[in-house]
Amino acid sequence: MNIEISEALWLDISKIYTLTEITELSGLPLTLLNQLIELDAIPACDDIGSAFDTKALERACAARRLHHDLELDAGALALVLQLLSRVRELEGEIHSLQARLPQHLL
């Protein structure tokens, strides 16, 4: 089995990114990025949609991969990103609950 890393990006969780930086770093077309911002699939840190946190960059990168691999439009991308986020939340809750269980029950 061969594992190929196609991209790697070191992220500073305290950094705030501009719209231009999000576009360049994610590889997502600006028009599609703007559509995802309007659909609240990629939330901005400010009211005018010009500042983004690391979570928004991660979502933009995921959206680019999904758009490229599955040719999803903005509406489908927004739905998939929302579902992936919910899955991560539920996985976190499962891990938290499992940590509270006595070892003999795991």
C-alpha positions in Angstrom: 0.0 0.0 0.0 1.3 3.4 -1.0 0.3 6.6 0.8 0.9 9.8 -1.0 0.7 13.2 0.6 -0.6 15.6 -1.9 -0.6 18.7 0.3 0.5 19.8 3.8 -0.1 23.1 5.4 1.2 24.3 8.8 -1.5 26.4 10.5 -1.3 28.9 13.3 -4.6 28.7 15.2 -4.3 32.3 16.4 -3.8 33.8 12.9 -6.6 35.7 11.1 -6.6 35.3 7.3 -7.9 37.7 4.7 -10.2 36.7 1.9 -7.2 36.8 -0.5 -5.1 34.5 1.7 -8.0 32.0 2.1 -8.4 31.9 -1.6 -4.7 31.4 -2.3 -4.1 28.9 0.5 -7.2 26.8 -0.1 -7.0 26.8 -3.9 -10.8 27.4 -4.0 -12.0 29.7 -6.8 -13.0 33.1 -5.4 -16.6 32.9 -6.8 -17.2 29.6 -5.1 -15.6 30.8 -1.9 -17.9 33.9 -1.9 -20.9 31.6 -2.4 -19.9 29.4 0.5 -19.5 32.5 2.7 -23.0 33.7 1.7 -24.3 30.2 2.6 -22.5 30.4 6.0 -20.6 27.2 5.1 -17.4 29.2 5.7 -18.0 31.7 8.4 -16.1 35.0 8.6 -14.8 36.5 11.9 -16.2 39.9 11.1 -19.4 41.4 9.8 -18.1 42.3 6.3 -16.6 38.9 5.5 -13.0 40.0 5.2 -11.4 38.1 8.2 -11.3 34.4 8.7 -9.9 32.1 11.3 -8.1 28.8 10.9 -11.3 26.8 11.1 -12.6 28.7 8.0 -9.3 28.0 6.2 -9.7 24.3 7.0 -13.3 24.3 5.7 -12.2 26.1 2.5 -9.5 23.5 1.9 -12.0 20.7 2.5 -14.4 22.4 0.1 -11.8 22.6 -2.6 -11.0 18.9 -2.3 -14.7 18.0 -2.4 -15.3 20.3 -5.3 -12.4 18.9 -7.2 -13.0 15.2 -6.4 -16.8 15.1 -6.5 -17.6 18.2 -8.6 -20.0 19.5 -6.1 -21.7 22.9 -6.4 -21.9 25.5 -3.6 -25.1 24.2 -2.2 -23.9 20.6 -2.0 -20.6 21.7 -0.6 -22.3 23.7 2.1 -24.4 20.6 3.1 -21.4 18.2 3.1 -19.3 20.6 5.1 -22.2 21.0 7.7 -22.5 17.2 7.9 -18.8 16.7 8.3 -18.7 19.2 11.1 -21.6 17.5 12.8 -19.9 14.1 12.5 -16.7 15.6 14.1 -18.9 17.0 17.0 -20.5 13.6 17.6 -17.2 11.8 17.5 -15.9 14.2 20.1 -18.9 13.5 22.3 -18.4 9.7 21.9 -14.8 10.0 22.9 -15.8 12.1 25.9 -18.4 9.6 27.0 -16.0 6.7 26.5 -13.4 8.4 28.7 -15.9 8.4 31.5 -16.7 4.7 31.3 -15.0 2.2 33.5 -12.3 0.3 31.6 -13.9 -3.0 31.9 -16.9 -1.8 29.9 -14.8 -0.8 26.9 
